[in-house]
Amino acid sequence: MKKRCVVVCAAVLLLAAFAAGPAVAAVDFDLGIKAGVSMATYKWTDIEASKSLTKPVFGVFFAYNLSRNFAIQPEIYYLTQGGTWEEVYDSTTFKYVDRWKYIHVPVLAKYRFMPDKTLTPILFAGPAVGFLLSARYKYFVDDFEEFDKDIKMWMKNTNFSVVFGGGVEYKMDKLMLIFDIRYDLGLTNIDSENDPTDQLKSRALMLMVGVGF
């Protein structure tokens, strides 16, 4: 039920981005879409993932402009978290890949510098929550897949984090191009085993490109 509600909200927001043209002129807010690449990793107690997991990220946003400089911006994204870990013994490479798929919902406070300029620098930060869709664990020996296991039952369904970053908005005639770089820092121990000695937390660096209407 929770995942269904999130998907419905995403669909409504995406529909509004294309169908609410007249309303946008009357109310001071921006709607848009964004896509990019996420380089995810994790920290499990004292062990860091040795390599990042690079996957696409995409979604929609709604920015309510409280002033020319300041806005509150909720967003909804499809985001893959996780990471990879490798080790080599006797010329054999062992590789472990964790892949966790989320509906990712940040609520950001955004500040615009020089809002009257065509190219406007921005900074933003805020909390986020991720709703787990699936979680899988893969194991490879010399690039040969040994197994692919569903591990969702061992992970928590929600992942709270904080998002912060910056970028630029480029104003065009009726559109706005957006480029930003952001970091998502996981706050939740997403290991559902509740062992206090095990702390599994996500990390992700994202490069995003968007269009605002």
Beta strands, then each sheet from edge to edge (+ up, - down):
strand 1: 29-44
strand 2: 47-48
strand 3: 53-65
strand 4: 70-89
strand 5: 92-112
strand 6: 119-141
strand 7: 144-150
strand 8: 158-171
strand 9: 176-186
strand 10: 200-212
sheet 1: 2+ 1- 3+ 4- 5+ 6- 7+
sheet 2: 2+ 1- 10+ 9- 8+
end
